[in-house]
C-alpha cells in the first residue's frame, strides 16, 4: 500500500455494513467524536467521506500523501482503538477492525489528471 507523494493521492475503499444497522451507522457518523476528527486530520486523512447504501454497501474516499503513514498514524491513536471497537458490530464479515480490513479499490479514471495531461501536451503552433 506504500505511496508517498508530493500531492495528496485519492484512496477508495469498500466495506459492508449490516443492512439492519445502516441507519444506526449513519447516525453514529453524523456525530463523530471531535477527538476522532482531530486524529484523522492530524494523520493525513484529507477530504474523507463515507457513503453507505441502504443494502449496507459502504464506500469511503479520502486523499493522503502517504497511505501507510496515515493508517499507521491512526493505529497508534487510542481514540481510534475506542472508535473501531464501537464500530466493529456494524460490519459484516470482519474479524479485524474496519480500518485494518477494508478492501482498497483501484482508481480507474481521474478527470482532473487527464485534463491536465491533455492541456500540457504539445500543440501545433497556429499558422498566421
Secondary structure, DSSP 8 states (H G I E B T S, - for coil): ---EEEEEEEEEEEEEB-GGGHHHHHHHHTT--HHHHHHHHHTT-EEEEEEE-TTSEEEEEEEEEEHHHHHHHHHT-HHHHHHHHHHGGGBSS-SS-GGGT-EE------HHHHHHHHHHS-------
